[in-house]
Amino acid sequence: MLRIHVQLQNSTFREVLKRLHFPLEIMLVCVRWHAACTPSIRNLEEMMADRGVLVDHMTVHRWAVKMLPALAKVFRCRDHAVGTS
């Protein structure tokens, strides 16, 4: 089975990744934290700076606006039925 970032790069999500210059892993971590935990975007900026990644809070916001609808579409098509009853 392919790793998720390889699957995402090979899917329709690839169009969203055009002109984005950060590594995909960093962008996905920021967007995941933004969607799951809903910390302030400025807190995300500080959290990434603690990890050695310098990223502006507005960049994280633009990633979230651009990537979340595309990620929802990619993962929606991966849903499977839970049961047969």
C-alpha positions as CSV (number, residue, x, y, z in Angstrom):
1,M,0.0,0.0,0.0
2,L,1.3,3.5,-0.9
3,R,1.9,6.0,1.8
4,I,-0.8,8.7,2.0
5,H,1.4,11.6,0.7
6,V,2.2,9.5,-2.4
7,Q,-1.5,8.7,-2.9
8,L,-2.4,12.4,-2.5
9,Q,0.2,13.5,-5.0
10,N,-1.2,11.1,-7.5
11,S,-4.8,12.1,-7.1
12,T,-6.9,15.1,-8.1
13,F,-5.3,16.8,-5.0
14,R,-2.3,17.4,-7.2
15,E,-3.9,20.4,-8.8
16,V,-4.2,22.0,-5.4
17,L,-0.5,21.5,-4.7
18,K,0.6,23.6,-7.6
19,R,2.7,26.6,-6.6
20,L,3.0,25.5,-3.0
21,H,6.6,25.5,-2.0
22,F,6.7,23.9,1.4
23,P,7.1,20.1,1.8
24,L,3.7,18.3,1.7
25,E,4.3,16.8,5.1
26,I,4.6,20.2,6.8
27,M,1.5,21.5,5.0
28,L,-0.6,18.5,6.0
29,V,0.5,18.7,9.6
30,C,-0.5,22.4,9.8
31,V,-3.8,21.8,8.1
32,R,-4.6,18.8,10.2
33,W,-3.8,20.7,13.4
34,H,-5.9,23.6,12.2
35,A,-8.9,21.4,11.4
36,A,-8.7,19.0,14.3
37,C,-7.6,21.0,17.3
38,T,-8.7,24.5,16.1
39,P,-5.9,26.4,17.9
40,S,-5.4,29.9,16.8
41,I,-3.4,30.2,13.6
42,R,-0.8,32.4,15.4
43,N,-0.4,29.5,17.9
44,L,0.2,27.2,15.0
45,E,2.9,29.5,13.7
46,E,4.6,29.4,17.1
47,M,4.2,25.6,17.3
48,M,5.9,25.2,14.0
49,A,8.6,27.7,14.9
50,D,9.3,25.5,18.0
51,R,9.9,22.6,15.6
52,G,12.2,24.6,13.4
53,V,9.8,25.5,10.6
54,L,9.3,29.2,9.9
55,V,5.9,29.7,8.4
56,D,3.6,32.7,8.6
57,H,0.2,32.4,10.1
58,M,-1.5,33.7,6.9
59,T,0.3,31.0,4.9
60,V,-1.2,28.4,7.2
61,H,-4.7,30.0,6.7
62,R,-4.3,30.0,2.9
63,W,-3.3,26.3,3.0
64,A,-6.3,25.5,5.1
65,V,-8.7,27.3,2.8
66,K,-7.2,25.7,-0.3
67,M,-6.5,22.2,1.0
68,L,-9.4,21.3,3.3
69,P,-12.2,21.1,0.6
70,A,-9.8,19.1,-1.7
71,L,-8.9,16.7,1.1
72,A,-12.5,16.2,2.0
73,K,-13.2,15.3,-1.6
74,V,-10.3,12.8,-1.7
75,F,-11.2,11.1,1.6
76,R,-14.9,11.1,0.8
77,C,-14.3,8.8,-2.1
78,R,-12.3,6.4,0.1
79,D,-15.3,5.8,2.4
80,H,-16.6,2.3,2.6
81,A,-19.8,0.8,3.9
82,V,-19.5,-0.2,7.5
83,G,-21.9,-3.1,7.6
84,T,-24.3,-5.1,5.4
85,S,-27.4,-5.1,7.6
